[in-house]
Amino acid sequence: MSTILSLDLQLLRFINLELANPLLTKLMLLITDKHNWYPFILAAVAFLLIAGRKLPHSGGFFSSINPRVYVFGLILAVAVADQTAGFIKDNVDRTRPCRDTELSQVLNCPLHAGGRRSFPSNHAANTAAVAVFTSLVYPPLAVPALVSAGLVGFSRAYLAVHYPTDVVAGWFLGGVLGYGVWLVLRRRLKRPGLTGFANMLRFPQHQVSSALGIPWVEAQWDTTDGHRVKGWLLKGSEELVVFVHGMGGSAVSRAALGEKLHRIGGYTFLLVPLRGSDGHPVRLTSGGVDEVHDILGALRFARGQGYNMKKTVIYGTSMGGTASLKACALAGQLLPAGLLVHGAYSSFFGSAAHRTGKAGALYLRTILPRKAAGNLKRFEPVYWLQLVNRGCRVKYIYGDLDRVAPPEEGRRLAEATHGILCGFHLLKGRGHPSGSNTSDDGFSVLAYGFLAECLGRNETG
């Protein structure tokens, strides 16, 4: 131990005395003062929160993370690191080099440290916790985050308020705790949360127009309320599957599923972008109320391309499934042969209550714009479902692990389908539909059977 302490002291003297320079001292005094960091931290937090109003469709640099959870994680990481370091410091009770009566006489001590205890460095622990947590959440920021933590730690030894081992111990402690906070929050970091969910109806969304290559063909059409949109067509047989994605989702998320269904059954697959996604000219979603225009526009385009509506099925997931119910009720001559509803809600705020509880649903209704909240409250899929022509077969599929739209939502819709040929299927071990959990081979086979049933084929998958 004496050897370690001796080396520790030698390194401190080298950093504090041999590297001493008036300009470097001024810089270290600036870096070590936490108050000088506050404007930068506040500016970064404000930027993240403002940017977080617009939710992701591409998983880009900032857009794949919930900034509110990130900011909470920063506060938690610093709080845990600071309290833990303080607890250890009180119990170790090592005197700071600048407060040591004999040692301070031979060191350069330009900074008056507030406390007497030295091990470990709270500055090093706090900045390391922030740096590690930030690096794991936003990997492209790892280098500047870690360099900043390194400079703060170095400044503490340079100014003789800590021994080098104090700083190293602080870095290690903060790094471990920052990693621990990331482990606790990593799943929530990918979720928009209630505020982020509401922001999809409050603020224009980031628009990413994806480019799908061969075998997909770009197609353009007008929605029934006059907006020009771009979708993608995978040509195959005369039987057409029109895919309608959910809120916060993306049309191109089902490209892999479309290609598999094309290989299995030869289907033609049409990916329909909804407002608020995929480069749609309307950058604000309505939660399914106005997306009906997007769906009807796609059906009109398909008929114009020569596809027979009697050989067409809509596959709608989540909000897309709910909006498709209304679209089929209003379709008239555009009515498809079948509708596959996957994880759709029977009531927007009722579905929110399943996920967040009644208090969460009330909060969501409160922060939504009044017009959007009113439209969603009046948007009753069961009402439109009863107006769907009997010539359209309706099939409901729900995952037994779906917390967004649990199976009760589908059963409620199925029970309200009076006189319409329909069915209900429960998917074991599956949650809410997404691009990742609907692109595996097992689901592709199931989807082929469901679509075949909606088209009236004899095979059932």
QUIRASUL-V351934 format. One record per helix or strand. SS is the DSSP state (helix for helix, strand for strand). FROM is the first residue (numbers start at 1). LEN is the number of residues. If there is no record, write none. Layout:
BEGIN
ss=SS from=FROM len=LEN
ss=SS from=FROM len=LEN
END
This chain:
BEGIN
ss=helix from=2 len=17
ss=helix from=22 len=11
ss=helix from=35 len=17
ss=helix from=67 len=26
ss=strand from=95 len=1
ss=helix from=97 len=3
ss=helix from=103 len=3
ss=strand from=117 len=1
ss=helix from=122 len=16
ss=helix from=139 len=20
ss=helix from=164 len=22
ss=helix from=188 len=3
ss=helix from=193 len=7
ss=strand from=217 len=6
ss=strand from=228 len=7
ss=strand from=240 len=5
ss=helix from=251 len=15
ss=strand from=268 len=5
ss=helix from=291 len=14
ss=helix from=309 len=3
ss=strand from=312 len=6
ss=helix from=319 len=12
ss=helix from=332 len=3
ss=strand from=338 len=5
ss=helix from=348 len=20
ss=helix from=370 len=9
ss=helix from=381 len=5
ss=strand from=393 len=7
ss=helix from=407 len=9
ss=strand from=422 len=6
ss=helix from=441 len=14
END
